[in-house]
Amino acid sequence: TLSSGAQPFTVEFGLAQALLCEPPGGSDPLGWLWEVSRGLRLAPCTVALAGLVSARGGLASLADRDRRLARFLERVAPNFDRCVIDCPPTIGYLTFNALRAADEALVPVETGYFALRGAERQIATIGALVEQVGRTMAVRVVPTLHRDGSQLSHDILGAIGRKFAANIAPAPVRDHEVLREAASFGQSVVSFAPGSAAHQDFQALAQWVASTDAPVSGDSRAPDHGADLPAVYVAEAGGDSFTSAEGHTVPRLAGPGRAAELAQRMRISG
């Protein structure tokens, strides 16, 4: 919201309220969107969005808690070519909503050691989550904040390429100072520095996303490209269980504990 030029304290109503309407977005779903630049609308969020994951209200109290965003986007979809969902770095109802609504996932990976390790876990988590909601998901890996002058950055870029060979962007998004400058002015780099190297990096990324199909996570029919991809976690682990908030004894899923447990809770509660 900040990087698009909107100030959160000026947002009286945003995505949080739109998702709680019935139907999501109410009688005028387009009315929740801000025109932040030519050809770009924003569904802004504030700290109120965090309140939607409250156990005693918000999304948790709704029968279709993991489909609210999909229902909202279906209503506005005829007016747009594409929708980009910016997800929080946590696993919860908002993440489930995003995976229900999206056709594919973009995983930015900084060309640093810890980011590479985190990407392996993140992609495995996405695989576990989409399997729990009963669908498949195309996943793309986007190396970012790449430093051309750093040998370590180049070495890790090579490791990312070997690890995710089947679904990695053909070129990284490099670390450009102009990106930070554009964000501080509340503008996209396309508007702030047209024709710059940073603009060209994102233009190449957009063309790749628009023109190619990404491999699908959780789809046994997807071709084996020989990449050393993290395995998708199996649906259930034998023997272990936990007691849900509703008092059910539930087999515990394998994989990232919080993600798997939340998926099982949602499946039990409908």
N, C-alpha and C positions, 0 to 999 in steps of 0.2 A: 504494500500500500504506500509506504514511504517512497520507494524508488520510482513509483509511477507519478509522483508529484502530489498525491493526496495526503492530507494530514489526518491521522487516525482520530484526533480529538474533534475534527469537524464532521466525522461520520456518525450521524445520529442513528441511522438504521443501515445495517449491512447484511452480510451473508447469514449471520447467526439468526436474525429475525426472519429472513427469507425462508430458511430451512424449516422453521417452526410453523409457518403458515400452512393452511390446508385449503387447496393443494399447495405444495411448496412454491413460494413466490406470490401466492394470493391471486387476485384478479388481474394484476398487471406485473408479470414476472420481469419484464424489461425495465420496469421502474426502479428496480434495485441496482441497476448497473450504471456505473459512472463512465462517461466518455472522457478518457484521459488523453487520447490523441487520435489523430485521424485513423479510422479503421480499427481502433482498439477500445474495447469496453472492459471495465473492471468491476467484479463483484467484491467490494472491499470487506475487510474483516477488522475487528477490534478485539480487545480482551474479552468481549462478550462471547466470542466464539469458543473460548476455552470453557465457559460455563455450560456449553451444550453437552459435555461429556460427564456431567454430574450424575452420580448414581441415583439421586433422588428426583431427578427432573431432566429437562432438556431432551436430548436424543434418546437417552436410556428409557424414557417413559413411553416412547412411540413404538408401535408394532413394526413399522418399516424403518427402524432406526438406521440401518445400513444402506438404505436406498433413497434417502431424502435428497441427496445431491444429484443422483441420477435422474430422479423425477423432475427436479428443478431444471437441469440442463436439457432434458428432453423437450421442455416447453419453450426454451429460448433457442434451441438448436437451429430451427429454420432460418434464423436471422444471421447466422455466422458460418464461416468456413471451418474454423478450428477452435477448440477450447483447450487451454493449458491450465491444469490444476496444480497449484503450488502447495505441496504437502508439508505438514509439520514433521520435525525429526523425531517423532514418537509413534508408538503403535497404540491405536485407540479407535473409537467410533469414527473419527474424522478420516483416518487412514482407510478404514473399511469402506466408507462412503466414496472415497476417491477411487479405490480399486474396483468397486462396483460400477462406477460411472465411466472409467477410462477404457480406452481400447489398447493402450500400450503404456509402458513406464519408461521414463528417461532417468537414468541414474548418473548424476554428475560425480566424477571421481577426480579429486585433485591428484596431481602426479607427485604424491608424497607417500611414504611408507605406511603411515597409519591410515590414510584414506584408502589405500589399496586393501588393507586388511578389513576395514570397515565395509568396503564395497562387496566383498565376498559374503559377509554376513547379511548385508542388506538385500542382496539379490536372492539369497536363500530364504530370507524372511518373506519377500514378495512371493516367491514360489509357494511357500507354506500357506500364506494368506489366500492367494487366489485359488489354491486347491480346496481350501475350506469353504469358499463361497461358491464352489462348483463351476468354475470357468477357467479359461486359459488367458494368458496375458503375454503380449509381445514385450520384450525387455531390451532396451538399448543402453549401452554404456558410453558416456561422454567424458573423455578426459578433459579436465579444465584446470585453469590457473597454471598452465604449463609454462615453465621458464626456459626459454630457448638457450640461455647461456649457462645453464646448470647441467653438469654431467650426471648428477644424481637424478635430476628430473627426467633426463632422457633415458636413463637406465630403468626407472620405474615406469615410464611410458612404455618401454619395451616389454616389461613384465605384465603390465595391464593388457597389452596387445596379445601376448601369449595366453594369458589367463582367460580373456573374454574374446577370443579371436572371431567367434561367429557373429557377434553383435556389437562391435565397437565402432564408433564413428571413425571415418577414414582419416580425419585430421583433428588434432586437439584444439580447444579454445585456449589461446595463449593468455598469459598474464599481462594485461595492458593497463597502464595507469589511467588511460582515458575512460575505462569502464567505471572506475571509482569516481572520476570527475562527473561523468554523466549521471550516475546514481545520486550524487550530492545535489545536482540541479533538478532532480526529479524527472529526468528524461531518459529515453532509450538511447543506446549508442547510435542507432540509425538516425535519430533526429539530431543528437548532439555532435556527432563526428561522422557524417556520411562519407563513405569512400575510404575511411580509415582501415588500418589492418584489423582492428577489433570488429568493425562492421563486416569486413570480409570473412572473418572467422565464423560469425553467427549466420551470415548469409549461406556459407557452405554447409553449416549444420542444418539450417532450415531446408535447404535443397535436398540433403541426404534423407532427412526424416520424411519429406513429402514424396520422395521418388522411389524409396525402397521399402521392402517388407522386412521387419525384424523377426528373428527366431522367436518361437512361442515357448514360454515357460509352462511346464506342467502338461505339455502336449506330447504324447508318446509318438505321434506321427511326424514330429519335427525331424528333419534330417540331422544326422550326426556329423558335425563339421570337425570333429576331432579336438575341440577346444577343451581345456581343463576347467570346465565350469563347475561351480559348486552344486552338489546334488540337491534336488528338491526334497524336503523332509517328508518322511512317510506320515500317513494320516494319524496313526495311533501307535502308542508304545505299549507293549504287553505288560500287564500287571499293575503298573502305577496308576494312581487315581488321585483326585482331589475333591473336596466338597465345595460345591458352588454356593453363591450367595442365596440361591433359592432352595438350598438344602439337598440338592441332588449329588449323588456320588458319581463322578465322571471319570472315564479313562483319560489320562493325561496324554496330550499329543507330544510327539517328538519335535525337536527343532527349538528355535528361540522360545524360551519358556513363557514370557509375557504375551507374545503374539499368539502362540498356540493356545494358551489358556483362555485368552479373550475370544479367540475364534470358537472354542468349544462352548463358552458361556453364551455367545450369541446364537449358536446353533440350537442349544437347549431352549433358550427363551424365545425362539421363533424368529 
